[in-house]
Amino acid sequence: MSVFFEKNINPTTKLGIWLIEEDEAFFKEKVPLHRNVTHPHKRLQHLAGRYLLKYLFPDFPSHLIQIADTRKPYLPDEEYRFSISHCGNFAAAIVSKNYRVGIDIEIPDEKAKRIRQKFISKAEMEVLNPIHLEEYTQIWSAKETVFKWYSKGEVDFRQHIQLREIVDNCCFRGFFTKNEYDLDIFIKQFSKLCLSYVFTPENQM
């Protein structure tokens, strides 16, 4: 078993990060490959993410997963809401029975700082005042999480996702302008990995 991190958010919502140390055969015994992934490492990430869904909820019907036009995986009957992310040798997933969810993991990279003007507004730069590479990565990851949570595409990271403050270095208070929704985007920084996730009641969307 290679569980890197696990969290029970509430009785119906769980998330986890899997450190990929196994080969393809380990995962293929448990979950199907839903699409033709030619790159070996990306295929391994794909399988690990789907394996993690069943690890978090053993009755998760992974064989029923379909892919939307926006490339978001989903279950037709929405028995579970879920989101998956891959980065390096890690796969992450968040699953819920009654919350809308999004998740993202990122390995800090200089690119996040280099392209900051594409996803961080002037107002956010003044309020959040990112200095270190990890801080730029956290902002990027938080916005990527909101993009996945929304799941309908056509999101401008600067315009539509506004981060207004960071609380105790573990939560961004944000606002999503496309549906005028206030969000708490939770973050957790590991030594070489950033995790962000969001969950909201489905009936408030």
Steps between C-alpha positions, in 0.01 A plus 500: 500500500626845411264747663690828526217698662139435592226717648138435593349845448153405620293178515434507124816663362856364492824583324833328459840521332665186367878472456535288187750222569314213333500380139207501260404142577423589863245761399353315200391219731277749682384764248446528123691728264231739376680642200802431284796663678815432299760658730598236762533741795179686420325164471631407844375832642161441337467156655622613843243779511216261430635247744499772766127558442427141601745519788308795644156346436523124429158497331597777256384377154818585309387297197218753445725807471440708189688803363318828432578732207699711747716187570362474853429141611158444654240238591175523298276463806732711720485245779839648588649837412876480454810672372845360414844656459842362403848642539834322478476176695185606682129462435232673706124465521210647692167316510165596650147367508334841528757778454631656182879460511828595337862405569845581367859407585808678371875462538647851543647616171654829387238522226235599755700809590601572141142511366343656811347788302284250309317375808557750785332842488658820629255503791599146595870584482444785746286299743676162487852636443655173377878484532609139503453250220273291722266797544464553125438126463230510767317778318519316169386176663208670677376646172543169319290341774219752448516435124449128563228567756307711249557233232334690212811654342552853365649643819740793506723443803564872553150628439267225622694359797580767759701414811430763763708384797687207646409379850762333722695385193244224445199655326440754225179700527388538142219609274395342171347771284332277240234396751576754776600232747716541811753220543742372760787328318706293740873451449764280657871533425720192522877513458486464120130498423208740525143376552187711457136396516149640522160356589162672496142382556355391167168674563670841527634498145 
